[in-house]
Amino acid sequence: MLELTPWAVSLRRLLAYFIAVIVILGGMSLPVFSQTGNFLQLTELLQEALANNPELLSARQRWEAAREEITQTGSLEDPQLTITQWAIPSNFNIGNADETWYGISQSFPFPGKRSLKGQIAVKASEAAEQDYLAKAREVMARVKVAYDQLFLIQKSIELHREHQTLLEEFLRIADEKYSIGQVAQQDLLKAQVELSKLHNSLLVLEQEEVSARAETNSLLNRPSETALGRVEDLVYHAFSFRLEDLTKQALEKRPEFRIAKLMIEKSEQARVLARKNYLPDFMVEVSYWDVHTGPNKWEAVGKINLPWIFKSKYDARIRQAVAEEAGARADQAVIHSQTLFELTDLFTKVRTAEQLIGVYQNGVLPQAEQSLEAARIGYQAGKVDFLNLIDSERTLLDLQLEYFGTLVRFWQSVAQLERTVGQELKK
């Protein structure tokens, strides 16, 4: 192997520093979040989402529309006013008609039908309200999940930059040892490779941060490119709820479960109304006769429809109501089963995440930090090779990312639990 001249060694060392600077500056091109400015507050995001989220606004309008249906359903049909010219001559001279009739008529459904229709409209309105509340819970959970994901990305960027600084220090140490012939040039190249890998990871995180920001803005009905500040650090708090209590609360307060119950009640009332359709409705008309050639007269008319003539359509309506009621009960069973599964699944995820958080905080992370520090000191003393030092640094970064990923999954699972239960779980 050819020996390098001192001039060539200096040139190679200068080139190595140049590459390292490019890598580090490339990482600094990522968006920088202000540490001194205001943090991105979750409570403010939730309030904005509840006020502006398009899906939630749509659900609220459907609820408003359903409420207006109640008044319409409980009202009688419009009365009808009639004017009749009786016995018009063949020349169609209306002025020579024998009589003019002025009448007013009103239709009345069989007693009980109108109240049943009103009750059905009330149930539909209440179901629309619960649908709005369910959508609100869903939007809040999605905002919290997006907020936590944005924290994870920003924290990952921060950790990558910290480890860039570490690798820059390792590169300096390796260069010093290389300049006096204690290590091979391979140590410098290894440090540069690790810096390049961190730079590539930062580029991926930059793209993920843009996507997470766009998702959060979409939930708030903002332009996707709207800037977002730095997310507050997530802090772990022990989850003190029992699965049995959460299940009880969910079956009582989850909007989806209330919707299922309301739809059953609505279907039951629709079935009763369908049977009442066999009973006739009434129409009453009163007319005043203006007899042009004699004394005036009054006329009273009463009418009923005959539902028995075309009975088959009313039979079909009853069968339809029975099928709808059976479908509503099946939907309730599905919601019940799905709720129990989601509660068990999410509760298990929360408990597992808690255990992992304890392992990371109390054992793995402190040990990894101590291992890296020992490797750094050992490398400076010539007792540890550079590969072990890089491995210790990489291990610490991986564990830190895993820890914060677990912390985020914990809070995201709690947010999903709140949606399933139907109310916020106070910390």
C-alpha positions as CSV (number, residue, x, y, z in Angstrom):
1,M,0.0,0.0,0.0
2,L,1.3,3.4,-0.9
3,E,2.0,5.8,2.0
4,L,0.4,9.2,1.8
5,T,2.5,12.3,2.0
6,P,1.9,14.8,4.8
7,W,0.4,17.1,2.2
8,A,-2.0,14.4,0.9
9,V,-3.0,13.5,4.5
10,S,-3.8,17.1,5.2
11,L,-5.8,17.4,2.0
12,R,-7.8,14.3,2.8
13,R,-8.4,15.5,6.4
14,L,-9.7,18.8,5.0
15,L,-11.9,17.0,2.6
16,A,-13.4,14.9,5.4
17,Y,-14.2,18.0,7.4
18,F,-15.8,19.6,4.2
19,I,-18.1,16.6,3.7
20,A,-19.1,16.6,7.4
21,V,-20.0,20.3,7.3
22,I,-22.1,19.8,4.1
23,V,-24.0,16.9,5.8
24,I,-24.7,18.9,9.0
25,L,-25.7,22.1,7.1
26,G,-28.0,19.9,4.9
27,G,-29.8,18.8,8.1
28,M,-30.1,22.3,9.2
29,S,-32.2,23.1,6.2
30,L,-35.2,21.4,7.8
31,P,-37.9,23.6,9.3
32,V,-36.8,25.0,12.7
33,F,-39.4,25.2,15.4
34,S,-39.2,28.2,17.8
35,Q,-38.2,27.2,21.3
36,T,-38.9,30.6,22.7
37,G,-42.2,31.3,21.0
38,N,-45.6,30.0,22.0
39,F,-46.1,26.3,22.0
40,L,-48.9,24.7,20.0
41,Q,-51.7,24.3,22.5
42,L,-53.9,21.1,22.2
43,T,-56.9,22.8,23.8
44,E,-56.9,25.6,21.3
45,L,-56.7,23.1,18.4
46,L,-59.6,21.2,19.8
47,Q,-61.7,24.3,20.1
48,E,-60.9,25.4,16.6
49,A,-61.7,21.9,15.2
50,L,-65.1,21.8,17.0
51,A,-65.9,25.2,15.5
52,N,-64.5,24.8,11.9
53,N,-64.2,21.1,11.0
54,P,-66.2,20.5,7.8
55,E,-67.4,17.0,8.7
56,L,-68.6,18.3,12.1
57,L,-70.4,21.3,10.5
58,S,-72.1,18.9,8.1
59,A,-73.3,16.7,11.0
60,R,-74.6,19.7,12.9
61,Q,-76.6,20.9,9.9
62,R,-78.1,17.4,9.5
63,W,-79.1,17.7,13.2
64,E,-80.6,21.1,12.7
65,A,-82.6,19.8,9.6
66,A,-83.9,16.9,11.7
67,R,-85.1,19.2,14.4
68,E,-87.1,21.2,11.9
69,E,-88.8,18.1,10.7
70,I,-90.6,17.7,14.1
71,T,-92.8,20.8,13.6
72,Q,-93.6,19.8,10.0
73,T,-94.6,16.3,11.0
74,G,-96.8,17.4,13.8
75,S,-98.9,19.8,11.7
76,L,-102.1,19.2,9.9
77,E,-102.3,19.3,6.1
78,D,-103.1,22.7,4.7
79,P,-106.8,23.5,4.5
80,Q,-108.2,23.9,1.0
81,L,-110.4,26.8,-0.2
82,T,-112.7,26.2,-3.2
83,I,-114.8,28.5,-5.3
84,T,-117.3,26.8,-7.6
85,Q,-119.5,28.3,-10.3
86,W,-122.5,26.0,-10.7
87,A,-124.6,25.6,-13.9
88,I,-122.5,27.8,-16.3
89,P,-124.3,28.3,-19.6
90,S,-123.0,26.6,-22.7
91,N,-121.6,29.8,-23.9
92,F,-119.3,29.8,-20.9
93,N,-120.5,33.1,-19.6
94,I,-119.5,32.7,-15.9
95,G,-121.6,35.8,-14.9
96,N,-124.8,33.9,-15.8
97,A,-124.1,30.9,-13.6
98,D,-127.0,29.8,-11.4
99,E,-125.0,29.5,-8.2
100,T,-121.5,30.3,-6.7
101,W,-120.2,27.9,-4.0
102,Y,-117.6,29.0,-1.4
103,G,-116.1,26.1,0.5
104,I,-113.3,25.2,2.9
105,S,-112.1,21.7,3.7
106,Q,-109.6,20.2,6.1
107,S,-108.1,16.7,6.4
108,F,-107.7,15.0,9.7
109,P,-105.6,11.8,10.2
110,F,-107.1,9.1,12.4
111,P,-106.5,9.9,16.1
112,G,-103.0,8.9,17.2
113,K,-101.4,8.9,13.8
114,R,-100.2,12.5,14.0
115,S,-98.7,12.1,17.5
116,L,-96.9,8.9,16.4
117,K,-95.4,10.7,13.4
118,G,-94.2,13.5,15.8
119,Q,-92.6,10.9,18.1
120,I,-90.8,9.3,15.2
121,A,-89.5,12.7,14.1
122,V,-88.3,13.4,17.6
123,K,-86.4,10.1,17.7
124,A,-84.8,10.9,14.3
125,S,-83.8,14.3,15.6
126,E,-82.3,12.8,18.8
127,A,-80.4,10.3,16.7
128,A,-79.1,13.1,14.5
129,E,-77.9,14.9,17.7
130,Q,-76.1,11.8,18.9
131,D,-74.5,11.4,15.4
132,Y,-73.2,15.0,15.8
133,L,-71.8,14.2,19.2
134,A,-70.2,11.0,17.9
135,K,-68.6,13.0,15.0
136,A,-67.4,15.5,17.6
137,R,-65.7,12.7,19.6
138,E,-64.2,11.3,16.4
139,V,-62.8,14.7,15.4
140,M,-61.4,15.3,18.8
141,A,-59.7,11.9,18.8
142,R,-58.2,12.6,15.4
143,V,-56.9,16.0,16.4
144,K,-55.2,14.4,19.5
145,V,-53.7,11.6,17.4
146,A,-52.4,14.1,14.8
147,Y,-51.0,16.4,17.6
148,D,-49.2,13.4,19.2
149,Q,-47.9,12.3,15.9
150,L,-46.6,15.8,15.2
151,F,-44.8,15.8,18.6
152,L,-43.1,12.5,17.7
153,I,-41.9,13.8,14.4
154,Q,-40.6,17.1,15.9
155,K,-38.9,15.1,18.8
156,S,-37.3,12.8,16.3
157,I,-35.9,15.7,14.4
158,E,-34.6,17.1,17.6
159,L,-32.9,13.8,18.5
160,H,-31.4,13.4,15.1
161,R,-29.8,16.9,15.4
162,E,-28.5,16.0,18.9
163,H,-26.9,12.9,17.5
164,Q,-25.5,14.9,14.6
165,T,-23.7,17.0,17.2
166,L,-22.5,13.8,18.9
167,L,-21.1,12.4,15.6
168,E,-19.5,15.7,14.9
169,E,-17.7,15.4,18.2
170,F,-16.7,11.8,17.4
171,L,-15.4,13.0,14.1
172,R,-13.2,15.6,15.7
173,I,-11.9,13.0,18.2
174,A,-11.2,10.5,15.4
175,D,-9.4,13.2,13.4
176,E,-7.2,14.1,16.3
177,K,-6.3,10.4,16.8
178,Y,-5.8,10.0,13.1
179,S,-3.5,13.0,12.9
180,I,-1.1,11.3,15.4
181,G,-1.4,7.9,13.8
182,Q,-3.4,6.2,16.6
183,V,-6.4,5.2,14.4
184,A,-6.9,4.4,10.7
185,Q,-8.7,6.6,8.3
186,Q,-11.6,4.2,8.3
187,D,-12.8,5.7,11.6
188,L,-13.3,9.1,9.8
189,L,-15.2,7.4,7.0
190,K,-17.4,5.6,9.4
191,A,-18.4,8.8,11.1
192,Q,-19.1,10.4,7.7
193,V,-21.3,7.5,6.8
194,E,-23.3,7.8,10.0
195,L,-23.7,11.5,9.4
196,S,-25.0,10.9,5.9
197,K,-27.5,8.3,7.3
198,L,-28.8,10.8,9.8
199,H,-29.1,13.4,7.1
200,N,-31.2,11.0,5.0
201,S,-33.4,10.2,8.0
202,L,-34.0,13.9,8.5
203,L,-35.1,14.3,5.0
204,V,-37.7,11.6,5.5
205,L,-38.8,13.3,8.8
206,E,-39.1,16.6,7.0
207,Q,-41.6,15.0,4.6
208,E,-43.5,13.4,7.4
209,E,-43.7,16.7,9.3
210,V,-45.2,18.3,6.2
211,S,-47.8,15.5,5.9
212,A,-48.6,15.7,9.6
213,R,-49.0,19.5,9.5
214,A,-51.3,19.2,6.4
215,E,-53.4,16.5,8.2
216,T,-53.8,18.7,11.3
217,N,-54.7,21.8,9.2
218,S,-57.3,19.8,7.3
219,L,-59.0,18.9,10.6
220,L,-59.1,22.6,11.4
221,N,-60.3,23.5,7.9
222,R,-57.1,25.6,7.4
223,P,-55.0,25.8,4.2
224,S,-52.6,22.8,4.3
225,E,-49.5,24.9,4.2
226,T,-50.4,26.9,7.3
227,A,-47.5,27.0,9.7
228,L,-47.8,25.2,13.1
229,G,-45.6,25.9,16.1
230,R,-43.7,23.5,18.2
231,V,-45.8,20.9,20.1
232,E,-45.6,20.8,23.9
233,D,-43.6,17.9,25.3
234,L,-45.9,14.9,26.1
235,V,-45.7,13.9,29.8
236,Y,-46.6,10.5,31.0
237,H,-49.3,10.2,33.6
238,A,-50.4,6.8,35.0
239,F,-53.7,5.6,33.6
240,S,-55.9,4.9,36.6
241,F,-59.1,3.6,35.0
242,R,-60.4,0.1,35.2
243,L,-61.8,-1.8,32.2
244,E,-65.0,-2.6,34.0
245,D,-65.7,1.1,34.7
246,L,-64.9,2.1,31.1
247,T,-67.2,-0.5,29.8
248,K,-70.1,0.7,32.0
249,Q,-69.5,4.3,30.9
250,A,-69.3,3.4,27.2
251,L,-72.6,1.4,27.3
252,E,-74.3,4.4,29.0
253,K,-72.7,7.4,27.2
254,R,-71.2,6.4,23.9
255,P,-73.2,8.3,21.2
256,E,-73.1,5.4,18.7
257,F,-74.8,3.1,21.3
258,R,-77.4,5.8,22.0
259,I,-78.1,6.1,18.3
260,A,-78.7,2.3,18.1
261,K,-81.2,2.5,21.0
262,L,-83.0,5.5,19.4
263,M,-83.3,3.8,16.1
264,I,-84.9,0.8,17.8
265,E,-87.4,3.0,19.5
266,K,-88.1,4.9,16.2
267,S,-88.6,1.5,14.4
268,E,-91.0,0.4,17.1
269,Q,-93.1,3.5,16.7
270,A,-93.0,3.2,12.9
271,R,-94.4,-0.3,13.2
272,V,-97.3,0.9,15.4
273,L,-98.0,3.7,12.9
274,A,-97.9,1.2,10.0
275,R,-100.7,-0.8,11.7
276,K,-102.7,2.3,12.3
277,N,-102.6,2.9,8.5
278,Y,-105.4,0.4,8.3
279,L,-107.6,3.0,10.0
280,P,-109.2,5.6,7.7
281,D,-108.4,9.3,7.7
282,F,-111.1,12.0,7.5
283,M,-111.9,15.1,5.5
284,V,-114.5,17.7,6.4
285,E,-115.8,20.4,4.1
286,V,-118.2,23.3,4.6
287,S,-119.6,25.2,1.7
288,Y,-121.8,28.3,1.4
289,W,-124.0,28.4,-1.7
290,D,-124.8,31.8,-3.2
291,V,-127.9,31.0,-5.1
292,H,-128.4,33.8,-7.7
293,T,-132.1,33.2,-8.2
294,G,-133.3,32.2,-4.8
295,P,-132.4,31.8,-1.1
296,N,-128.7,31.0,-0.2
297,K,-127.8,27.6,1.3
298,W,-125.1,25.7,3.2
299,E,-123.5,22.4,2.6
300,A,-121.5,20.1,4.8
301,V,-119.5,17.2,3.5
302,G,-117.6,14.4,5.3
303,K,-115.2,11.9,3.6
304,I,-113.0,9.0,4.6
305,N,-110.4,7.1,2.6
306,L,-110.8,3.3,2.2
307,P,-107.5,1.7,3.1
308,W,-109.0,-1.8,2.9
309,I,-109.3,-1.6,-0.9
310,F,-105.6,-1.6,-1.5
311,K,-104.7,-3.5,1.7
312,S,-101.5,-5.1,0.2
313,K,-99.5,-1.8,0.3
314,Y,-100.3,-1.4,4.0
315,D,-99.3,-5.0,4.6
316,A,-96.0,-4.3,2.9
317,R,-95.5,-1.2,5.0
318,I,-95.9,-3.3,8.2
319,R,-93.4,-5.9,6.9
320,Q,-91.0,-3.1,6.1
321,A,-91.4,-1.7,9.6
322,V,-90.7,-5.1,11.2
323,A,-87.6,-5.6,9.0
324,E,-86.3,-2.1,10.0
325,E,-86.8,-2.8,13.7
326,A,-85.0,-6.1,13.4
327,G,-82.2,-4.4,11.5
328,A,-82.0,-1.7,14.3
329,R,-81.7,-4.4,16.9
330,A,-78.9,-6.1,14.9
331,D,-77.1,-2.8,14.6
332,Q,-77.3,-2.4,18.4
333,A,-75.8,-5.9,18.8
334,V,-73.0,-5.0,16.4
335,I,-72.2,-1.7,18.2
336,H,-72.3,-3.5,21.6
337,S,-69.8,-6.2,20.3
338,Q,-67.6,-3.6,18.6
339,T,-67.5,-1.4,21.7
340,L,-66.4,-4.3,23.9
341,F,-63.7,-5.3,21.5
342,E,-62.4,-1.7,21.1
343,L,-62.3,-1.2,24.8
344,T,-60.4,-4.4,25.5
345,D,-58.0,-3.8,22.6
346,L,-57.3,-0.2,23.5
347,F,-57.1,-0.8,27.2
348,T,-54.5,-3.6,26.6
349,K,-52.5,-1.2,24.4
350,V,-52.5,1.4,27.1
351,R,-51.4,-1.0,29.8
352,T,-48.7,-2.5,27.5
353,A,-47.4,1.0,26.6
354,E,-47.3,1.9,30.3
355,Q,-45.1,-1.1,31.1
356,L,-42.8,-0.3,28.2
357,I,-42.5,3.3,29.3
358,G,-41.4,2.2,32.8
359,V,-38.8,-0.1,31.3
360,Y,-37.4,2.6,29.1
361,Q,-37.4,5.3,31.8
362,N,-36.0,3.2,34.6
363,G,-33.6,0.9,32.9
364,V,-33.0,0.8,29.2
365,L,-32.4,4.5,28.4
366,P,-30.1,5.3,31.4
367,Q,-28.1,2.2,30.6
368,A,-27.8,3.2,27.0
369,E,-26.6,6.7,27.9
370,Q,-24.1,5.2,30.3
371,S,-22.9,2.8,27.7
372,L,-22.4,5.6,25.2
373,E,-20.5,7.7,27.7
374,A,-18.3,4.7,28.6
375,A,-17.6,4.0,24.9
376,R,-16.7,7.6,24.3
377,I,-14.2,7.7,27.2
378,G,-12.8,4.3,26.2
379,Y,-12.3,5.4,22.6
380,Q,-10.5,8.5,23.7
381,A,-8.3,6.3,25.9
382,G,-7.7,3.8,23.1
383,K,-9.5,0.9,24.8
384,V,-12.6,0.8,22.6
385,D,-12.6,0.8,18.8
386,F,-14.6,3.3,16.8
387,L,-17.2,0.7,15.7
388,N,-18.3,0.1,19.3
389,L,-18.6,3.8,19.8
390,I,-20.8,4.2,16.7
391,D,-22.9,1.2,17.8
392,S,-23.4,2.7,21.2
393,E,-24.5,6.0,19.6
394,R,-26.9,4.3,17.2
395,T,-28.3,2.1,19.9
396,L,-29.1,5.1,22.1
397,L,-30.8,6.9,19.2
398,D,-32.9,3.9,18.4
399,L,-34.0,3.4,22.0
400,Q,-34.8,7.1,22.3
401,L,-37.0,7.0,19.2
402,E,-38.7,3.8,20.5
403,Y,-39.3,5.4,23.9
404,F,-41.0,8.5,22.4
405,G,-42.9,6.3,19.9
406,T,-44.2,4.3,22.8
407,L,-45.2,7.4,24.7
408,V,-47.1,8.7,21.7
409,R,-48.8,5.4,21.2
410,F,-49.9,5.5,24.9
411,W,-51.6,8.9,24.5
412,Q,-53.0,8.0,21.1
413,S,-54.6,4.9,22.6
414,V,-56.0,7.0,25.4
415,A,-57.5,9.4,22.8
416,Q,-59.1,6.5,21.0
417,L,-60.4,5.2,24.4
418,E,-62.1,8.5,25.0
419,R,-63.8,8.3,21.7
420,T,-65.0,4.7,22.4
421,V,-66.2,5.6,25.9
422,G,-67.9,8.8,24.7
423,Q,-66.3,11.2,27.2
424,E,-63.0,12.7,28.1
425,L,-61.0,10.6,30.6
426,K,-59.6,13.1,33.1
427,K,-55.9,12.6,33.9
